[in-house]
Amino acid sequence: MSSSDRHHLRPLDQPCTVTVHTDKHGEPVHVRLPGKPARQVEAVRERWRIDDEWWRKPISREYIAVVLDDGRALTLYHDLVDGSWYTQKG
C-alpha cells in the first residue's frame, strides 16, 4: 500500500445504540434511532453473522441490512453476547 492510499483510509464511526422491536421469530419490525421516532422495517435485504476472537473477548454479532418505511437503508447489528442492538456507519 502506498502512502497516498493510506490517506484514503478512515476508521469506522463508533456504533450507535438503537432500539429494535422484533417479531416472535426475531425479525426486526421497528427501529428507533436516538432522538427520532420509530420507523417500520419494510424489507430485510441481507443478513450475516460474525463470530470471532473467542480466545480474547467473544464477538458474536448478527448483521441485518434493512430498508425503513422512509426509504432509508440501514445496517443494524445485534450483539449476541450482551443482547444490545447497534447501527454503525462506514
Secondary structure, 3 states (H helix, E strand, C coil): CCHHHHCCCCCCCCCEEEEEEECCCCCEEEEECCCCCCEEEEEEEEEEEEEECCCCCCEEEEEEEEEECCCCEEEEEEECCCCCEEECCC
